Amino acid sequence: MSDRLFSAAGGLEATDGEAADEDRSQPLDNRGVIVNNENCRHGVPNYVSNDGTLGKLQVLIAEDSALLAAELRELIGSLPGFSIVGIVPSTADVRDLLRRRPVDVLILDVLLQDGSSLSLLEEGVATRCRTILMTAQPSESLRTRVLRLGAVSLLDKAEGFDALLSWLHGLAPAP
């Protein structure tokens, strides 16, 4: 894949380019967010996203439904503290982007254009970020499996995005 990503509108969108490799040994707070204690103000640490920028957490959305992708883009794009780095429709695109650029949060539809996104967890591709899976067919066995593979949550698409919003609000850096 090139430096262009699938957008919710069904076309391709340009990315910011490749991010440099960074030191992943930085300390994490109790929410798993990298803390840069050297930049603390008044005892409150600044949050450093995986791409090294202060303040906004980088989000990648993997959803093959243009309608749901657009809804997620609008929802997450309106949240302070988050920046959407791309919307992709396939596991191949997720692999390609994650090889070139770190993200903090990965939101994955369980079934994408080219198959199950569980392969990304099984291969360890999605282990350097907090991964949330979404499905229209949740089950306890699927939930157990994705959590065992390292995802932080499995959300039911039929319940709307309230659980996702709640989870993201808990992760958001303080303004």
N, C-alpha and C positions, 0 to 999 in steps of 0.2 A: 504494500500500500504506500502511496506517496504521502506528502505532508498535508494531505487534505482528508477531512473526515466527513462522514455522513451527517447531515443535519436533519432536524425534525421536519423541515419543509420538503425533504425528499431529495435535496441537491447535495452538493459538497460544500464544505466550509473550510477555509484556511485555518491552520493552527499557528500558534506562536513560534513554532520551530522546535527543535530538540533542546531538551534541558540537559545541563551538564550533570555528570555523576556527582553525588553528594555523599557526605558522611552520614550513615544511618545509625551511628552509635550515640547520637545525642539523647539526652534524658527525655523520658515521656512523663506526662502528668497522669492522673488517675483515669483520664478518658482516652489515653493512648495517643495524645497529641504531643508532638515534639515541643519541648520547652527550651527556649533560649534564655537561660538565667542571666547572661551577661547584659541583656537588654531590659532587665526588670525596671519598672517604674513603680515606686511606692510599694515595693514588695509583691507586685502582681506581674508574673512573667508574661512576655509577649509570646504568641504562638507562631511557630515557624512551620509553614507547610513543607511537604516533602520536596518541593522544588526550591526551597531556600528562601521564599518570600515571606515577609512578616504579614500577619493579619488574615489573609483569606486562605481557606482550605480548598484545594483543587479537587474537583469532582469530575469523574468520567461516568457517563450514562451509557449502558449497553442495552438497547431496546430496539427491536425490529419493527414495532408498530409505530408508524409516523405520528399517529394521533396521541398515543401514550408518551412518546418521546417529546412531543410538543408540550404536553401537560407537565411533564417532569421538568422540562427546560423552564417553563414559566414559573412553576412552583419554587424550584431550587434557585433559579436566577433572581427571584425576589427576596431571598433570604440574605440578610447581612452576614458577612463572614465567609461566604462561599463563592467560588468562581467555577463555572462549568468550562472544562477544557475541551470537551467534545462529546458528541453523541454518535455512537457507532452501532451498526446492525448485526455484527457477527463476532464470533469468538476470534477469528483470524485478525480482525481489526483491533480487538482488545489487546491481543498478544503484541501486535505491531506497535501500538501506541505505548503500552507499558514498557516495551523494550527501549523506547526512545525518550520517554518522559515519565517522571514519577507523578503519582496522584495520591491524594490523601484518602479519598472515599471513592469506592467503585460500586455503582448500583447496577446490578445485573439481572436481566430477565433470565429465568431458568432456561427457556427455549429461545434460541436466536436463529437467524437465517441458516446458519451452517451446522446447527445441532445444539446439544446441551452445553450450557455454560459451566456445568459441574466439572467438565474437563479442565477448566482453568484453575479450579481449586485443587483437583487431583494432581495436576502438573506443578503446583506451587507458583503458578504465574501470578496469582492474585494475593499472595501472602505478604506483600510489602505495603499493603494499604488495608483500611477497614472496608470489608466487602459485605454488602447487603444484597441478598437475592430476593427477587419478587416473582410470584407465580400466581396463575389463576387456578391452580390445582394443588393447594397445599395438603400435606399429610404429615402426621407425626413422624413417620419413618424418613420422609424427605427432610424435615426440620432437623432431626437427629443427625442425619448424614451431613448436611451442609455445615452444621455447627461443629461436628467432629473434624470436618475438612478445613476449618478455620474461618468460616464466615461469621459475622457478628450477629446476623439475624436473617430469618426467612419471613417475608411479609406476604400477606394475601392481597392480591390486586383487587379482589372483590370488595374488600373493606375500605377501599379508597387509600388516600395517602396520609391519613392522620398518624398512623404508627411511624411512617417514614419521617414526617415532620417532627414528631416528638423526639425521635432518635437524633435527627440532625440538630435540633435546638439544644439538646444536651451536649453535643459535640462542638457547637459554634464557639469560636474565640470570643472573649469579652471585648466589647468595643473600646 
